[in-house]
């Protein structure tokens, strides 16, 4: 039996995936109190609203059962390492030290297993290499690599850096499970049609954001996989008329039915925030559709119905480890333990 503690647990994407792979997640820590409802309602685990930098070794140790294999998971917020921060001094981001906080807890707890997930660009930063060096100094076997989530059945072109570490022996991620990708059509075709600004009466999460008159005109003229260059000059945003904006073709775009979706972000419910336009309806994707593209089941509840809002739920969905990726990590860890125990 693997017992796990999930640091930076958010709404519980990683925890839900690990649980699908029969990993016993005992507790999750996160400093966002809004995540408590989603984490506790959907997962048989405790939620502790606390900054990981304040978490002690003793309290983490408390969660593990006697004689069980201990997993410490820590998917620190990715914003300091993201390509969206290009040109900014990300070292000033208050999230920057969080990977060092994770490192401190690993040194104190010395779990048999460790996993970490982040954006691919995390490998460009000194803090990541310090983290790996610390694991190797503690005699962990480390596997790390870029994972194309579509290779494992996620209907999304998400690329993530995954690290697995073990004191038991050499470890690796299971081989890819899908040669044929799951598409947007496979994932979303089942959902009822919506108008912009409408929500479905039987599913409070199947709601689409309103569109301004100009954005309605824009999406009506948008093609699947197309760009704002398909619009007449009169509908183009001022920033796209400048030389500096000519390369940003992926905003105000529709998804394609025949491909996996683009990477979900915290603003995935907004037509102007990326290629988040519905393939053939004149609206952005709904919160439910975004959650599905992150492989959350339809039964997953993020907030009580009367408290649902786009910004809070969108942030939880976009920041989450996809449930399917969590499941793949859990399957890899279980296969590894069976090999060495």
Buried (B, 14 or more C-beta within 10 A) or exposed (E): EBBBBBBBBBBBBBBBBBBBBEBBBBBBBBBBEBBBBBBBBBBEBBBBBBEBBEBEBEBBBEBBEEEBBBBBBBBBBBBBBBEEBEEEEBEEBEBBBBBBBBBBBBEEBBBBBBBBBBBBBBBEBEBBEEBBEBBEEBEBBBBBEEBBBBBBBBBBBBBBBBBBBBBBEEBBBBEEEEEEBBBBBBBBEEBEEBEBEBBBEEBBBBBBBEBEEEBBBBBEEBEBBBBBEBBEEEBBBEEBEEEEBEEBBEBBBBBBBEBBBBBBBBBBBBBBBBBBBBBEBBBBBBBBBBBBBBBBEEEBBBBEEEEBEBEBBBBBBBBBBBBBBBBBBBBBBBBBBEEEE
